[in-house]
Amino acid sequence: TESFASSWPNLVCEELEAECHTAAWSGYGMVKNCCGGDTLMSDVWLRTLASTPSDDASDPHGTTAENLWNFTSWIPDLVV
């Protein structure tokens, strides 16, 4: 689907009246991107702000220490 609003994760959340958190970026893959680039989705989901890169130019997969997502700040009741 081209619209997240029509995707099954969003529809399930709506049906269950659940809060939905999604990490999605068109063209980014977990292992390889469809359209080039070194930053992968497996890098982005660790970030608070997806577009904040590493301070280290030789590390396209990292981010700044301040930008790492704190996984203890929000704990879901369920993961789909």
Secondary structure, DSSP 8 states (H G I E B T S, - for coil): ---GGGSHHHHHHHHHT--------TT--SSS-SS--S--HHHHTTBSSTT---SSTT-TT---GGGB--TTS---S---
